[in-house]
Amino acid sequence: MTKIARHAKASLELFHAMIYFAPEAEDRFTKLGLKPGRMSYYAGRSAAMGPVGAGVVAATFYNFNPVSVAKSIPAAWDIASPAEVLDARLDAVDAALHRLLGDEVLASDDVAEAAELARIASEGCSPEGKPLYAGHADLDWPETPHLKLWHALTLLREFRGDGHIAALQQAGISGIQSLVLHSGAGGGFTPEAARTLREWSEQEWAEATEQLRERGLVTADGETTDEGKQLREDVEVRTDEMAMPPWQHLGEDRTAALIDKGGKFSKALLAAGALPKGLFK
């Protein structure tokens, strides 16, 4: 039953996550005065929690180097308020989706129906222990169907993500260690991309690799062992379990309908170049 949660993530997340790679986001954020790159990302994703400090952002983003976060937060809030950042982000989402999917798709019944299904699913989420989800859940709902869908999928993504952090902590895996395990298993970011994007030094990466090697979870060269892969799967299973409430609330048939529609949107987004080449294995 919990496999539904993972299937939903795979089918739906790109509709939300495309904004992290969309040039429209950096364009809107830099027009506010934010620095391009990490400052725009940190502020754009954390603004829903208000003008929080670097410690809160690093805690909720988990696998990003806290030193990197502190270079941008809270300085970003002296440049633009969280409300301004959120408005700019939603405008960027609108522009990016129009570019990637086109007016006809966004005006379709499928988008409107998916938006309503995703909204209903999000009603099954609760904020306890879910800071990034809770911040976004306090925001007003957009009225336009494709923005409503993006907001709903953002809620579902952050709900699962907050739970994933709890599962990693339960397993005794730090943020940087989770990156080493993930990239060493042959999926997601390449190790170099993961280290660079999260701004960890080569020494810090080597130390995390050695810590995992001592636990038998990776080899000396950072390749995830069978034991490490099993631990990662255990973490994912626990994450799936904690991510089930919205899908239980939506019900099996409506969840299947949303997954089907979301999968089609994700394929279209990939075909349109929503993800940059070279970052992923």
SULTADA-V310944 format. One record per residue. N is the residue number from 1. RES is the residue in three letters. PHI is phi in whole degrees, -180 to 180 (* if undefined). PSI is psi as a letter, one per 30 degrees, with the letter a starting at -180 (* if undefined). OMEGA is omega in degrees with one decimal (999 if undefined). Layout:
n=<N N>
res=<RES RES>
phi=<PHI PHI>
psi=<PSI PSI>
omega=<OMEGA OMEGA>
This chain:
n=<1 2 3 4 5 6 7 8 9 10 11 12 13 14 15 16 17 18 19 20 21 22 23 24 25 26 27 28 29 30 31 32 33 34 35 36 37 38 39 40 41 42 43 44 45 46 47 48 49 50 51 52 53 54 55 56 57 58 59 60 61 62 63 64 65 66 67 68 69 70 71 72 73 74 75 76 77 78 79 80 81 82 83 84 85 86 87 88 89 90 91 92 93 94 95 96 97 98 99 100 101 102 103 104 105 106 107 108 109 110 111 112 113 114 115 116 117 118 119 120 121 122 123 124 125 126 127 128 129 130 131 132 133 134 135 136 137 138 139 140 141 142 143 144 145 146 147 148 149 150 151 152 153 154 155 156 157 158 159 160 161 162 163 164 165 166 167 168 169 170 171 172 173 174 175 176 177 178 179 180 181 182 183 184 185 186 187 188 189 190 191 192 193 194 195 196 197 198 199 200 201 202 203 204 205 206 207 208 209 210 211 212 213 214 215 216 217 218 219 220 221 222 223 224 225 226 227 228 229 230 231 232 233 234 235 236 237 238 239 240 241 242 243 244 245 246 247 248 249 250 251 252 253 254 255 256 257 258 259 260 261 262 263 264 265 266 267 268 269 270 271 272 273 274 275 276 277 278 279 280 281>
res=<MET THR LYS ILE ALA ARG HIS ALA LYS ALA SER LEU GLU LEU PHE HIS ALA MET ILE TYR PHE ALA PRO GLU ALA GLU ASP ARG PHE THR LYS LEU GLY LEU LYS PRO GLY ARG MET SER TYR TYR ALA GLY ARG SER ALA ALA MET GLY PRO VAL GLY ALA GLY VAL VAL ALA ALA THR PHE TYR ASN PHE ASN PRO VAL SER VAL ALA LYS SER ILE PRO ALA ALA TRP ASP ILE ALA SER PRO ALA GLU VAL LEU ASP ALA ARG LEU ASP ALA VAL ASP ALA ALA LEU HIS ARG LEU LEU GLY ASP GLU VAL LEU ALA SER ASP ASP VAL ALA GLU ALA ALA GLU LEU ALA ARG ILE ALA SER GLU GLY CYS SER PRO GLU GLY LYS PRO LEU TYR ALA GLY HIS ALA ASP LEU ASP TRP PRO GLU THR PRO HIS LEU LYS LEU TRP HIS ALA LEU THR LEU LEU ARG GLU PHE ARG GLY ASP GLY HIS ILE ALA ALA LEU GLN GLN ALA GLY ILE SER GLY ILE GLN SER LEU VAL LEU HIS SER GLY ALA GLY GLY GLY PHE THR PRO GLU ALA ALA ARG THR LEU ARG GLU TRP SER GLU GLN GLU TRP ALA GLU ALA THR GLU GLN LEU ARG GLU ARG GLY LEU VAL THR ALA ASP GLY GLU THR THR ASP GLU GLY LYS GLN LEU ARG GLU ASP VAL GLU VAL ARG THR ASP GLU MET ALA MET PRO PRO TRP GLN HIS LEU GLY GLU ASP ARG THR ALA ALA LEU ILE ASP LYS GLY GLY LYS PHE SER LYS ALA LEU LEU ALA ALA GLY ALA LEU PRO LYS GLY LEU PHE LYS>
phi=<* -69 -63 -59 -63 -72 -64 -63 -58 -63 -84 -109 -65 -63 -60 -80 -71 -58 -67 -72 -115 -79 -62 -62 -66 -63 -60 -68 -69 -69 -66 -77 108 -68 -71 -67 87 -68 -60 -63 -67 -60 -68 -62 -87 -93 -58 -62 -89 91 -78 -76 -86 -62 -63 -67 -64 -62 -66 -83 -86 67 -96 -92 -63 -57 -64 -65 -60 -66 -72 -119 -119 -92 -55 -59 -74 -79 -96 -147 -74 -54 -63 -66 -65 -64 -63 -65 -64 -66 -64 -66 -58 -59 -66 -66 -67 -64 -69 -80 -110 91 -61 -64 -65 -67 -90 -77 -64 -60 -67 -63 -67 -64 -62 -69 -63 -66 -63 -63 -58 -65 -65 -83 -85 -126 -84 -58 71 -127 -64 -69 -62 -60 -61 -72 -67 -80 -77 -68 -80 -67 -93 -65 -52 -70 -77 -62 -64 -61 -65 -62 -71 -65 -59 -67 -67 -72 -61 -66 -63 -61 -67 -63 -62 -61 -66 -64 -65 -61 -85 74 -112 -77 -60 -67 -64 -65 -67 -61 -63 -67 -71 -78 -92 89 -137 71 -63 -68 -55 -66 -65 -62 -65 -70 -66 -93 61 -95 -76 -61 -66 -63 -65 -65 -66 -65 -63 -65 -61 -72 -63 -63 -92 77 -95 -140 -83 -61 -93 91 -78 -69 -80 -60 -65 -66 -65 -67 -63 -60 -65 -61 -64 -66 -63 -63 -63 -57 -61 -74 -90 -75 -49 -64 -79 -67 -67 -73 94 -61 -67 -71 -64 -60 -65 -67 -62 -63 -67 -64 -62 -67 -64 -64 -61 -67 -66 -63 -64 -85 87 -67 -110 -71 -82 98 -85 -114 -77>
psi=<e f f e e e e e e e f f e e e e f f f f f k f e e e e e e f f f f k k l b e e e e e e e f f f f f a i l l e e e e e e f f d g k k e e e e f f f k g e e f f e k l e e e e e e e e e e e e e e e e e e e f l e e e f g l e e e e e e e e e e e e e f f f k l f k g i e e e e e e f f l k k l e k e f e e e e e e f e e e e e e e e e e e e e e e e e f h k l e e e e e e e e f f f g l b k l e e e e e e e g h k l e e e e e e e e e e e e f f g f l l f g g k k l e e e e e e e e e e e e e e e e f g f e e e e e e l e e e e e e e e e e e e e e e e e e e f f h f k k k f f l *>
omega=<-177.4 177.6 177.8 -178.6 179.9 177.9 178.6 178.4 -177.8 -175.5 -168.1 -167.1 -176.0 178.9 173.8 -167.6 -178.6 -176.4 -179.4 -179.0 -175.0 177.7 178.7 -179.7 180.0 177.9 -178.8 -177.6 179.9 175.4 174.4 -177.5 177.2 177.1 177.2 177.2 -168.8 179.3 179.4 179.9 -177.3 -179.2 -176.3 -177.0 -176.0 -174.4 180.0 179.6 -177.7 -176.6 -176.8 -180.0 -177.3 -178.2 179.7 -179.8 179.5 -179.6 -176.5 177.1 167.6 -173.6 173.3 180.0 179.0 177.5 177.2 -179.9 -176.1 176.2 -174.3 -177.3 10.9 -176.9 -178.7 -176.1 173.1 -179.3 -179.5 179.3 175.7 179.4 178.5 179.6 180.0 177.1 179.9 179.6 -178.3 175.8 178.1 176.9 -179.6 -178.3 -177.9 -179.9 175.7 179.7 -172.7 -174.7 177.6 -175.9 -175.0 179.3 -176.6 178.7 -173.7 175.7 -179.1 179.2 -180.0 179.6 178.4 179.4 -179.7 177.2 -180.0 177.5 179.5 178.4 -177.1 177.4 179.3 -179.9 174.8 -172.1 -174.2 178.6 -175.9 -171.9 -180.0 175.3 -176.1 178.0 -179.9 -180.0 178.6 -177.8 175.0 177.8 171.8 -179.9 -178.9 -173.2 -176.6 175.4 173.8 177.9 179.7 -179.6 180.0 -179.5 173.3 177.3 -178.5 179.4 -177.8 175.3 178.2 -177.7 176.9 177.6 179.6 177.3 177.9 179.3 177.6 179.2 177.9 -180.0 179.9 -179.0 179.0 -179.5 -179.2 177.8 178.0 177.1 179.5 179.6 -175.9 -177.5 179.4 -178.4 176.4 178.4 178.5 179.5 167.8 179.9 -178.8 178.1 179.8 -179.4 -176.5 -176.7 179.7 173.8 171.2 178.9 177.1 179.3 179.6 178.9 179.7 -179.9 178.6 178.1 179.4 178.0 178.7 178.0 179.7 177.8 -180.0 -174.5 174.8 173.9 -179.3 179.7 172.8 178.6 -178.1 -179.7 176.5 178.0 178.0 177.6 178.5 177.7 177.8 179.0 177.6 177.8 179.9 178.1 177.7 176.8 177.5 -179.0 -179.1 -179.1 -174.5 -175.0 -179.9 -177.9 172.6 178.6 -178.2 -179.1 -172.2 -175.8 -178.7 174.8 178.4 179.0 179.5 178.6 179.2 179.8 -179.7 177.8 178.4 177.5 -179.0 177.3 179.3 178.4 177.3 -179.9 -179.3 177.3 -178.9 178.0 178.2 179.3 173.2 -178.8 -171.8 176.8 999>
